[in-house]
């Protein structure tokens, strides 16, 4: 899996594209969930949103955006919990990392988090992070 280097993360955000990171499992065996964080450009600012959804996926169905919110009674959770906003992309990444435990070396382009979820399902839903391989120079 190719993760984005910092300059590509910042470039994507400046071009109006979101970046995401799969954080892993939450909930319980009886009611499993999965979490991911998104940094999203919006109206000249950058929002940090935490998505917590029911883990209803499979190797063939992995569109996290289609999964129901983990807390169906919380209307705001349908669009992700707003953790903060920032004036610049680097500050937004710092908010995401500080508040969710996201790691700078594990950000992916918008939509690629589905592939990470597929890896998570294929691995039996056990969450062990693979080592980060630095990009070739």
HELIX and SHEET records of a PDB file:
HELIX    1   1 UNK A    6  UNK A   14  1                                   9    
HELIX    2   2 UNK A   64  UNK A   66  5                                   3    
HELIX    3   3 UNK A   75  UNK A   79  5                                   5    
HELIX    4   4 UNK A   89  UNK A  100  1                                  12    
HELIX    5   5 UNK A  104  UNK A  106  5                                   3    
HELIX    6   6 UNK A  113  UNK A  122  1                                  10    
SHEET    1   A 5 UNK A  81  UNK A  86  0                                        
SHEET    2   A 5 UNK A  45  UNK A  54 -1                                        
SHEET    3   A 5 UNK A  32  UNK A  42 -1                                        
SHEET    4   A 5 UNK A  19  UNK A  27 -1                                        
SHEET    5   A 5 UNK A 108  UNK A 109 -1                                        
END                                                                             
